[in-house]
Amino acid sequence: MREPKNDLGSLSTRALLARRRALASRLGEVQEVLAGSLVEQTRRCGKAGCRCADGEGHGPYSYFAPRAAGRGRSKYVPSGLVEVVRRYLQRGNEAEAVLAEISAINTELLARRELG
């Protein structure tokens, strides 16, 4: 999907602009994007005699951890939303890759003084 930087230099300005337009059109529904990760964890309830006291925790429960949010920022994800969160995370990864490629194209256009 991503071309090496050197290959961008061999493309004409017209080809770069067309590629940038095509990439931008792939961004799709940007309202359905998440940046972070989905983590599954088990929990212990603390009740004496519960099965979780012997090592087998309750769960697994899913949590969304936003990127660069720091410690303690994870949000519980109800089981009915896990697949939605996975889809949003996938779209987020795809959008990041497309934006990185658009940025590389814009960098090449800037070097040519044709950014605009």
LOVEX-90539 format. One line per field, with one value per residue (C-alpha): residue number from 1; residue in three letters; x negated, y negated, z negated. Coordinates in pm, whole numbers. Layout:
N
num <- c(NUM, ...)
residuo <- c(Ala, ...)
x <- c(X, ...)
y <- c(Y, ...)
z <- c(Z, ...)
This chain:
116
num <- c(1, 2, 3, 4, 5, 6, 7, 8, 9, 10, 11, 12, 13, 14, 15, 16, 17, 18, 19, 20, 21, 22, 23, 24, 25, 26, 27, 28, 29, 30, 31, 32, 33, 34, 35, 36, 37, 38, 39, 40, 41, 42, 43, 44, 45, 46, 47, 48, 49, 50, 51, 52, 53, 54, 55, 56, 57, 58, 59, 60, 61, 62, 63, 64, 65, 66, 67, 68, 69, 70, 71, 72, 73, 74, 75, 76, 77, 78, 79, 80, 81, 82, 83, 84, 85, 86, 87, 88, 89, 90, 91, 92, 93, 94, 95, 96, 97, 98, 99, 100, 101, 102, 103, 104, 105, 106, 107, 108, 109, 110, 111, 112, 113, 114, 115, 116)
residuo <- c(Met, Arg, Glu, Pro, Lys, Asn, Asp, Leu, Gly, Ser, Leu, Ser, Thr, Arg, Ala, Leu, Leu, Ala, Arg, Arg, Arg, Ala, Leu, Ala, Ser, Arg, Leu, Gly, Glu, Val, Gln, Glu, Val, Leu, Ala, Gly, Ser, Leu, Val, Glu, Gln, Thr, Arg, Arg, Cys, Gly, Lys, Ala, Gly, Cys, Arg, Cys, Ala, Asp, Gly, Glu, Gly, His, Gly, Pro, Tyr, Ser, Tyr, Phe, Ala, Pro, Arg, Ala, Ala, Gly, Arg, Gly, Arg, Ser, Lys, Tyr, Val, Pro, Ser, Gly, Leu, Val, Glu, Val, Val, Arg, Arg, Tyr, Leu, Gln, Arg, Gly, Asn, Glu, Ala, Glu, Ala, Val, Leu, Ala, Glu, Ile, Ser, Ala, Ile, Asn, Thr, Glu, Leu, Leu, Ala, Arg, Arg, Glu, Leu, Gly)
x <- c(0, -269, -531, -885, -975, -1219, -943, -740, -1024, -999, -628, -509, -334, -12, -48, -120, 191, 404, 265, 332, 696, 740, 597, 818, 1124, 1030, 1067, 1439, 1646, 1398, 1657, 1619, 1254, 1079, 708, 594, 629, 879, 760, 921, 870, 1001, 1092, 1102, 1401, 1230, 1500, 1364, 1431, 1501, 1343, 1147, 951, 778, 652, 936, 1068, 1409, 1443, 1270, 1387, 1297, 1149, 1065, 730, 703, 362, 141, 403, 175, 238, 589, 769, 913, 1288, 1501, 1654, 1982, 1978, 2237, 2000, 1675, 1712, 1804, 1492, 1279, 1420, 1355, 999, 939, 1067, 841, 537, 632, 688, 346, 176, 357, 274, -92, -104, 72, -181, -469, -316, -271, -633, -744, -521, -666, -1018, -915, -754, -426, -225, 110)
y <- c(0, -245, -340, -409, -778, -740, -621, -936, -1143, -959, -1040, -1348, -1621, -1533, -1168, -1272, -1491, -1210, -963, -1208, -1248, -871, -823, -1094, -926, -604, -771, -702, -748, -926, -962, -590, -592, -505, -529, -292, 75, 326, 522, 823, 880, 1106, 972, 1103, 1014, 1060, 1283, 1566, 1905, 1769, 1956, 1641, 1667, 1980, 1804, 1831, 1477, 1352, 1247, 1184, 824, 590, 242, -28, -195, -525, -597, -825, -863, -748, -517, -455, -584, -257, -241, 68, 198, 389, 723, 595, 319, 518, 583, 218, 105, 352, 214, -147, -58, 107, -205, -414, -209, -231, -608, -652, -462, -668, -995, -894, -832, -1161, -1335, -1174, -1295, -1646, -1642, -1559, -1834, -2079, -1984, -2065, -2389, -2273, -2221, -2386)
z <- c(0, -93, 161, 51, 43, 332, 563, 497, 640, 970, 1013, 1195, 1000, 1179, 1072, 714, 703, 847, 594, 310, 425, 449, 101, -47, 103, -83, -423, -411, -725, -950, -1224, -1292, -1399, -1725, -1803, -2073, -2157, -2286, -2589, -2754, -3125, -3397, -3741, -4097, -4308, -4646, -4798, -5013, -4859, -4510, -4219, -4132, -4458, -4319, -4009, -3756, -3735, -3624, -3264, -3036, -3021, -2737, -2782, -2532, -2599, -2406, -2259, -2469, -2741, -3021, -3312, -3438, -3129, -2998, -2945, -2992, -2668, -2705, -2520, -2271, -2157, -2131, -1756, -1692, -1881, -1682, -1356, -1465, -1567, -1228, -1052, -1272, -1169, -803, -828, -993, -709, -444, -620, -648, -274, -199, -422, -228, 98, -44, -160, 195, 337, 85, 192, 547, 424, 576, 259, 277)
